[in-house]
Amino acid sequence: MTGAAHRPAAAPLPWDDIIRFGLGVLRLSPDALWSLTLPEIAAAARRGAGLAPPARADLDALLAAFPDE
């Protein structure tokens, strides 16, 4: 027998939660959501947990450094 026969069954992915997070929280288009890998979605979820949005001064500095032309 191979080692795979002794592995416990993996829990199914919570696709409803992933789709709700990608479309609702991240506000991605369906194409953008489905182009992400699972590690990228997980990183986005970790990054969004408990972080404050950027301060206005930080946004103003970015706008000054990278103006729209």
C-alpha angles and dihedrals in degrees: 000000000000126000090251090071090063098050118107116243113269118239113253116257114260094240094170090057093045092051092045090050095046098044100031107032102026091033092219123164114248090252091052092047094051092047091062122092121231091252089054091051090048091050091051090051092050092047093051095050110105098339121133119230116258116281119253090246090057091050091048090051091052091048090051093048095045108028120185110248 
